C-alpha cells in the first residue's frame, strides 16, 4: 500500500507554533512516525489499516463510514502534537557526512539542549492528554469498529489510568494488583 498520511502539514502548522516555512521533508517523516508507531499502538494495526484504506480510496466521508470519519477527526490533535515531538530533534540537529551539526546564523539564536527538551516536553504533555481522550473515545465507541479485538481493548483499558509517556515506572494507579492479605 502506498504511503497514506492521516493528517496534513497544514493542520499541524495551524495548531502549533511551527513556522510556515518549515520544509515538508521534516514534517512528513515525523507525521509518518507518529502515525505508524504511536497511533498504531493505540488503535492496533487492523483499525489503523482500515482508516488508511478508507482515506486512500476517498470513501472516508461516505455516510456508511461516519464512525471512521469521527475516529479520524478524533486522532488529529494526537497526531499533530506527536508529530511536533518527533520534529524537534530533526530540525535542531542535522546529520551529514562530517557528523552531527546545528545551524547558526547571525540573526538567529539556536536553542540550547535544555530549551529543546522543554519544548518537546510541552508538546508531549499535550499529546499525552490527547492520547487519553482518544483511548476513552475508542472504548466508549468500540462497537462501531469491528477491527478492535478484545486484546486491543484490554490493552487500551489497562492504560486508561495514565496516558503519560514516561520512561520509568512510577508505581501508583497504573499497576492495580490486589495482593492477598
Residue frames relative to the residue before (quaternion, step in Angstrom):
aa qw qx qy qz dx dy dz
X 1.0000 0.0000 0.0000 0.0000 0.00 0.00 0.00
X 0.5081 -0.6491 0.4774 0.3043 3.56 -0.99 0.85
X 0.6305 -0.5426 0.4011 0.3836 3.53 -1.25 0.44
X 0.0466 -0.7951 0.6037 -0.0330 3.56 -0.59 1.22
X 0.1590 -0.7816 0.5978 0.0801 3.59 -0.79 1.03
X 0.3464 -0.7745 0.5028 0.1654 3.56 -0.88 0.98
X 0.7318 0.2496 -0.2054 0.6000 3.57 1.29 0.04
X 0.3674 -0.7409 0.5194 0.2152 3.57 -1.25 -0.01
X 0.6372 -0.5159 0.4143 0.3952 3.51 -1.30 0.42
X 0.6364 0.5527 -0.3282 0.4264 3.57 0.95 -0.88
X 0.6689 0.4871 -0.3083 0.4693 3.60 0.92 -0.87
X 0.6529 0.5201 -0.3191 0.4487 3.59 0.90 -0.90
X 0.6666 0.4847 -0.3008 0.4798 3.59 0.96 -0.83
X 0.6657 0.5318 -0.3123 0.4202 3.59 1.01 -0.74
X 0.7527 0.3722 -0.2164 0.4981 3.63 1.09 -0.57
X 0.7351 0.3769 -0.2170 0.5201 3.58 1.24 0.14
X 0.5775 -0.5812 0.4497 0.3556 3.51 -1.35 -0.05
X 0.3243 0.7481 -0.5114 0.2712 3.58 1.20 0.45
X 0.5045 -0.6595 0.4775 0.2873 3.53 -0.98 0.91
X 0.5305 -0.6248 0.4711 0.3259 3.56 -1.08 0.72
X 0.6620 0.5213 -0.2966 0.4495 3.58 1.21 -0.47
X 0.4556 0.6892 -0.4623 0.3221 3.61 1.22 -0.13
X 0.4577 -0.7227 0.4591 0.2395 3.54 -0.75 1.12
X 0.5676 -0.6188 0.4443 0.3122 3.51 -1.13 0.77
X 0.5726 0.6040 -0.3876 0.3963 3.60 1.14 -0.46
X 0.6593 0.4464 -0.3119 0.5184 3.60 1.27 -0.21
X 0.6770 0.5043 -0.2943 0.4480 3.57 0.98 -0.83
X 0.6595 0.5557 -0.3177 0.3942 3.58 0.83 -0.97
X 0.7180 0.4117 -0.2958 0.4770 3.66 0.69 -0.86
X 0.6204 0.5383 -0.3437 0.4553 3.58 1.11 -0.60
X 0.6488 0.4956 -0.3015 0.4924 3.57 1.04 -0.78
X 0.6403 0.5194 -0.3236 0.4643 3.58 0.96 -0.83
X 0.6469 0.5077 -0.3106 0.4767 3.59 1.00 -0.81
X 0.6429 0.5182 -0.3184 0.4655 3.60 0.95 -0.85
X 0.6887 0.4837 -0.2658 0.4702 3.55 1.00 -0.86
X 0.7787 0.4008 -0.1952 0.4414 3.57 0.68 -1.11
X 0.7253 0.3581 -0.2439 0.5350 3.60 1.18 -0.33
X 0.7771 0.3775 -0.2043 0.4603 3.56 0.52 -1.19
X 0.7056 0.4412 -0.2757 0.4812 3.61 0.79 -0.96
X 0.6152 0.5388 -0.3495 0.4573 3.59 1.03 -0.71
X 0.6275 0.5435 -0.3308 0.4488 3.58 1.09 -0.66
X 0.6811 0.4560 -0.2810 0.4992 3.57 1.16 -0.52
X 0.7725 0.3824 -0.1911 0.4695 3.58 0.73 -1.09
X 0.4034 -0.6586 0.5180 0.3676 3.54 1.02 -0.77
X 0.6306 -0.5875 0.3530 0.3641 3.58 -1.12 0.59
X 0.6487 0.5388 -0.3343 0.4210 3.63 0.96 -0.76
X 0.6972 0.4569 -0.2817 0.4751 3.60 0.85 -0.92
X 0.6235 0.5214 -0.3408 0.4724 3.60 1.03 -0.72
X 0.6461 0.5194 -0.3115 0.4644 3.58 0.97 -0.85
X 0.6343 0.5267 -0.3241 0.4639 3.60 1.01 -0.80
X 0.6459 0.5134 -0.3160 0.4685 3.60 0.94 -0.90
X 0.6732 0.4998 -0.2982 0.4563 3.57 0.88 -0.95
X 0.6620 0.4969 -0.3217 0.4598 3.62 0.94 -0.77
X 0.6470 0.5071 -0.3221 0.4696 3.62 1.04 -0.72
X 0.6417 0.4939 -0.3205 0.4915 3.58 1.08 -0.71
X 0.6527 0.5381 -0.3143 0.4309 3.60 0.95 -0.88
X 0.7742 0.3188 -0.1961 0.5105 3.59 0.87 -0.85
X 0.4614 -0.7450 0.3931 0.2786 3.57 1.34 0.39
X 0.4883 0.6413 -0.4537 0.3801 3.59 1.02 0.80
X 0.3591 0.7590 -0.4759 0.2617 3.60 1.28 0.19
X 0.7178 0.4504 -0.2524 0.4670 3.60 1.06 -0.67
X 0.4421 0.6865 -0.4656 0.3414 3.62 1.24 0.00
X 0.6482 -0.5583 0.3696 0.3627 3.55 -1.15 0.66
X 0.6839 0.4923 -0.2957 0.4500 3.60 0.94 -0.85
X 0.7100 0.4114 -0.2504 0.5138 3.60 1.25 -0.28
X 0.2451 0.8157 -0.4956 0.1700 3.59 1.21 0.43
X 0.6353 0.5308 -0.3378 0.4478 3.61 0.99 -0.76
X 0.6674 0.4911 -0.3004 0.4724 3.58 1.01 -0.79
X 0.6128 0.5328 -0.3405 0.4740 3.59 1.08 -0.70
X 0.6407 0.5135 -0.3166 0.4750 3.59 0.99 -0.82
X 0.6461 0.5095 -0.3151 0.4729 3.58 0.97 -0.84
X 0.6417 0.5215 -0.3210 0.4618 3.59 0.94 -0.85
X 0.6428 0.5124 -0.3131 0.4756 3.58 1.00 -0.81
X 0.6472 0.5238 -0.3096 0.4593 3.59 1.03 -0.81
X 0.6684 0.5239 -0.2901 0.4411 3.60 1.11 -0.63
X 0.5157 0.7149 -0.3977 0.2547 3.59 1.13 -0.56
X 0.7108 0.4426 -0.2818 0.4686 3.61 0.76 -0.94
X 0.6019 0.5379 -0.3608 0.4671 3.60 1.05 -0.68
X 0.6711 0.4900 -0.2984 0.4695 3.59 0.88 -0.90
X 0.6514 0.5271 -0.3226 0.4402 3.58 0.93 -0.86
X 0.7229 0.4386 -0.2624 0.4649 3.59 0.73 -1.00
X 0.6405 0.5015 -0.3337 0.4764 3.60 1.02 -0.68
X 0.6035 0.5460 -0.3447 0.4679 3.59 1.09 -0.66
X 0.6552 0.5094 -0.3127 0.4621 3.58 0.94 -0.86
X 0.6090 0.5345 -0.3486 0.4711 3.59 1.02 -0.77
X 0.6926 0.4814 -0.2738 0.4623 3.58 0.93 -0.89
X 0.6466 0.5501 -0.3167 0.4230 3.59 1.08 -0.68
X 0.5919 0.6469 -0.3851 0.2878 3.59 0.88 -0.91
X 0.7125 0.4131 -0.2746 0.4963 3.61 0.85 -0.81
X 0.6018 0.5808 -0.3569 0.4161 3.59 1.06 -0.70
X 0.7563 0.3740 -0.2207 0.4893 3.58 0.89 -0.84
X 0.6216 0.5627 -0.3451 0.4218 3.61 1.18 -0.41
X 0.8026 0.1316 -0.0354 0.5807 3.55 1.00 -0.81
X 0.1906 -0.7723 0.5992 0.0901 3.55 -1.04 0.82
X 0.2524 -0.7393 0.6051 0.1538 3.55 -1.13 0.70
X 0.0231 0.8057 -0.5881 0.0661 3.54 -0.68 1.13
X 0.7615 -0.3590 0.2733 0.4654 3.54 -1.32 -0.18
X 0.7363 0.4101 -0.2246 0.4892 3.57 1.11 -0.60
X 0.7174 -0.4274 0.2396 0.4952 3.61 1.26 0.18
X 0.7030 -0.4204 0.3513 0.4535 3.54 -1.29 -0.44
X 0.0169 0.8061 -0.5898 0.0443 3.57 -0.89 0.93
X 0.1852 -0.7382 0.6256 0.1713 3.53 -1.35 0.14
X 0.4921 -0.6810 0.4700 0.2704 3.54 -1.13 0.73
X 0.0099 -0.7614 0.6474 0.0331 3.51 -1.19 0.61
X 0.0787 -0.7744 0.6278 0.0051 3.51 -1.05 0.83
X 0.5975 -0.5986 0.3819 0.3726 3.59 -1.06 0.53
X 0.7413 0.3720 -0.2226 0.5124 3.61 1.16 -0.52
X 0.6985 0.4289 -0.2436 0.5185 3.55 1.25 -0.02
X 0.1977 -0.7715 0.5945 0.1112 3.55 -0.90 0.93
X 0.3616 -0.7453 0.5241 0.1976 3.54 -0.69 1.12
X 0.4905 -0.6637 0.4835 0.2918 3.57 -0.97 0.88
X 0.4796 -0.6396 0.5135 0.3118 3.55 -1.15 0.62
X 0.6791 -0.4745 0.3594 0.4295 3.55 -1.30 0.28
X 0.6462 0.5212 -0.3208 0.4559 3.61 0.96 -0.80
X 0.6569 0.5004 -0.3106 0.4708 3.58 0.99 -0.78
X 0.6203 0.5276 -0.3373 0.4724 3.58 1.06 -0.72
X 0.6634 0.5009 -0.2999 0.4681 3.59 0.92 -0.92
X 0.6352 0.5217 -0.3330 0.4620 3.62 0.99 -0.77
X 0.6572 0.4941 -0.3113 0.4766 3.59 0.95 -0.84
X 0.6441 0.5163 -0.3136 0.4692 3.56 0.99 -0.84
X 0.6579 0.5117 -0.3032 0.4620 3.60 0.97 -0.85
X 0.5999 0.5665 -0.3462 0.4464 3.57 1.06 -0.76
X 0.7321 0.4071 -0.2384 0.4915 3.57 0.80 -1.00
X 0.5869 0.5569 -0.3768 0.4510 3.62 1.14 -0.50
X 0.6299 0.5230 -0.3305 0.4695 3.58 1.04 -0.75
X 0.6387 0.5067 -0.3188 0.4835 3.59 1.03 -0.76
X 0.6489 0.5098 -0.3117 0.4710 3.59 0.98 -0.85
X 0.6367 0.5297 -0.3262 0.4556 3.60 1.00 -0.80
X 0.6423 0.5174 -0.3125 0.4713 3.56 1.02 -0.82
X 0.6680 0.4829 -0.2901 0.4862 3.58 0.96 -0.86
X 0.5991 0.5618 -0.3489 0.4513 3.57 1.11 -0.69
X 0.6632 0.5026 -0.3016 0.4654 3.57 0.89 -0.92
X 0.6561 0.5004 -0.3066 0.4745 3.59 0.96 -0.86
X 0.6525 0.5137 -0.3074 0.4646 3.59 1.00 -0.82
X 0.6485 0.5119 -0.3160 0.4665 3.58 0.95 -0.85
X 0.6479 0.5094 -0.3128 0.4721 3.58 0.95 -0.84
X 0.6393 0.5270 -0.3185 0.4605 3.58 0.96 -0.89
X 0.6613 0.5151 -0.3124 0.4470 3.59 0.87 -0.94
X 0.6993 0.4710 -0.2871 0.4546 3.57 0.83 -0.92
X 0.6476 0.5139 -0.3221 0.4613 3.59 1.05 -0.70
X 0.7791 0.2972 -0.1423 0.5333 3.59 1.15 -0.62
X 0.2552 0.8262 -0.4802 0.1473 3.60 1.19 0.38
X 0.5866 0.5901 -0.3698 0.4134 3.59 1.12 -0.47
X 0.6319 0.5516 -0.3222 0.4390 3.58 1.21 -0.47
X 0.7534 0.3594 -0.1707 0.5235 3.58 1.24 -0.41
X 0.2317 -0.8131 0.5176 0.1313 3.61 -0.05 1.24
X 0.5739 0.6046 -0.3777 0.4030 3.62 1.20 -0.33
X 0.5890 0.5669 -0.3720 0.4396 3.57 1.23 -0.36
X 0.2140 -0.7796 0.5788 0.1071 3.54 -0.56 1.16
X 0.6641 -0.4830 0.3822 0.4238 3.56 -1.28 0.24
X 0.6182 0.5561 -0.3355 0.4427 3.56 1.08 -0.74
X 0.6613 0.4934 -0.3027 0.4770 3.60 0.92 -0.90
X 0.6655 0.4996 -0.3067 0.4620 3.60 0.90 -0.88
X 0.6369 0.5204 -0.3311 0.4625 3.60 1.01 -0.74
X 0.6505 0.5096 -0.3107 0.4697 3.57 1.01 -0.83
X 0.6438 0.5051 -0.3194 0.4779 3.59 0.99 -0.81
X 0.6557 0.5195 -0.3138 0.4492 3.59 0.89 -0.91
X 0.6407 0.5402 -0.3284 0.4359 3.57 0.98 -0.80
X 0.7280 0.4282 -0.2384 0.4794 3.58 1.10 -0.63
X 0.4867 0.7061 -0.4239 0.2913 3.60 1.20 -0.14
X 0.5878 0.5762 -0.3869 0.4157 3.59 1.11 -0.38
X 0.7854 -0.0243 0.0221 0.6182 3.56 1.24 -0.44
X 0.1430 -0.7860 0.5971 0.0731 3.56 -0.78 1.02
X 0.3616 0.7519 -0.4827 0.2663 3.57 1.25 0.27
X 0.2706 -0.7580 0.5745 0.1489 3.55 -0.98 0.84
X 0.1545 0.7924 -0.5596 0.1874 3.49 0.30 1.31
X 0.4969 -0.7035 0.4351 0.2626 3.56 -0.98 0.81
X 0.7512 0.3110 -0.1983 0.5474 3.59 1.21 -0.23
X 0.4855 -0.6417 0.5009 0.3188 3.56 -1.18 0.52
X 0.2142 -0.8134 0.5347 0.0816 3.54 -0.64 1.14
X 0.5040 -0.6438 0.4317 0.3809 3.58 1.25 0.03
X 0.5519 0.6621 -0.4096 0.2988 3.52 -1.13 -0.53
X 0.8569 -0.2477 0.1408 0.4296 3.50 -1.34 -0.42
X 0.5639 0.6107 -0.4102 0.3753 3.61 1.08 -0.40
X 0.7386 0.3322 -0.1909 0.5547 3.57 1.14 -0.59
X 0.0511 0.8384 -0.5364 0.0821 3.57 0.27 1.26
X 0.1761 0.7709 -0.5881 0.1697 3.56 0.25 1.22
X 0.2778 -0.7305 0.6003 0.1695 3.50 -1.11 0.73
X 0.1537 -0.7898 0.5900 0.0679 3.54 -0.67 1.09
X 0.5091 -0.6429 0.4633 0.3358 3.58 -0.96 0.78
X 0.3881 -0.7345 0.5132 0.2156 3.56 -1.06 0.79
